[in-house]
Amino acid sequence: MVTFSATVRSRSSRIKGGPPRPPSETKILRLNPQRREKILEATGWEQLFPGTLNSEVAKQSVRALLRCTPLFTEKGETVKYPEKFAYIPKLRGGYLYYSGRILKGDKRVSVLIRGACNPLTWLLEAFSPEKLRDVLMLSDDETVTCEVDE
């Protein structure tokens, strides 16, 4: 098992007054129902919260994931994005999904952690059947522990 700390971060699809930002995972899941189905099939979950918990991690944490075997992979060319941002999944080279858990205090929640094949060396996302911010009572800048199965 690989264990590391992560800092919870907000991810807003649009900053007021700023340029348009890439769409949120909620929107991407609507465009890619096959992603949702693959996640449910791979995890055995009955439902999937339509968004992710974004976290900032140390570069070595992203590198440590390379020691782990992904539960499944997703090719970038199979992922649909709005036309203006269609380059993103191709730039990322696809995505790697890892089985794991997020811990805060005495609470532990099963998650699916996603990283890109060509990763942002500081960002990971976590999928769950429930809204992780609510279940773990998380706010921005809080630190959680992530465990990823090797």
N, C-alpha and C positions, 0 to 999 in steps of 0.2 A: 504494500500500500504506500502511496505517495501522499504526504501530508504537508500542507502549506497554509499560510495566512492570506487572507484577501480582505480588501477594504471595499465596502459597499459604495457604489456610485450611481447617481441618477443618470438616466440616458433619455434626454428629451429629443424627440424627432425634429423639433424646431425651436431655436432660441429666439425669443421675441426680438424682432428687429435685425436678426442675423440672417445669413444665407440659408436656403433650404438645406436640411441635413438628411442623410439617408433615412429610409423608413424604419419604423420600429419593428421588432419581432412580431408584434401583434398583427401588423399589416402584412408582413412577409408570410406568416402562417396562413393567412387568408388566401394569399396568392399561390401557396404551395401546400395544398391539402395532403399531398403525398408525404411531406415532412412530418406532419402531425401523425399520420397513420404509421409511419416508420417508427417514430418515437414510442407510440403506444404499443406497437408490436414488440419492439426491442426491450422495453421496460416491464411490460405486463400491467402497466397502469390502465385504469379504466377511463381516466380523464387527463387532460393536460391544460394547465393554466396558460392562456394565450399571451404569454410574454415571458421575459427572462429576467433574472436578477443579474445585473451587471456588476462586475467586481474588478478592481485593479489589483494586480499581483506583481511580485518581483519577477524579473526576467528569468531567473533560475527556476521559478515555479513553472513557467510555460515550458522551459526546456526539460524539466523533470517529467512532464507528461509523455515525452518521447519514450520513456522506459515502460510506459503503460500500453496495453493493447486496447485500442478503441472498441467499444461495443459495436459501432458501425461507422462507416464513412459516407459522406455525401459529396458527389462530384459537383464542382462549381457550375459547370455548364448545364446542370439539370435544375438549378435554382432560378426561379423567376423573381425579378425585381422590377419596379417601375422603370420604364425606358431610360429616364434620366440617370438612373443609378445601376443600370444593367451590368456595368463593368465590375461592380464590387465582388460578386461571387467568383467571377473569373480571376480577378486580382488575388483573392484569397486562396485560389487553387482548390477550393472545396473545404469541407469541414470534418472534424474528427469529434466523435461523441463518446464520452467516457462515463462509466457508471461510478457513482460516488455518493457522498453525503456532505451536508453543510451542518456545522455545529455552532451553536451559540449557547454558552452556559451548559445547562443540562439537557437542552433540546437538540435533537438530531433528526434531520430530514433527508430522505433519499432524493437524490437529484441526478440529472444527466448534465454533465459539464461539457460545454462545447468550446473548442478552439479551432482556429483556422489552420489549414495546411501551411499557408504562408502567413504566419500569425502576426497580429499586433502583439508585440512582446510584453504587453502590460495589461491585456484585457482578456477575461474569460467570462462566459455567460453560463447561467444555470437554469435548466428547465425543471419543472416540478408539477405534480398534479394540482398543487395549491399555490396561492400567491405567497411566495417566500417572505416578503416583507411583513405580511400580516402574521403568518404562522410563527416566525422567529422574532417578531416585534423589532424589525430592523429599520434603521434610519441611515441616511448618507453618512459616510465617514466612520461607521462602525466596523470593527474588525471581526471576522468570522474565521473559523477553521474549516478547511476543505480537505476531505479525504477522497482519494481516487484509487479505485481498484487497479492493481497491476494486471 
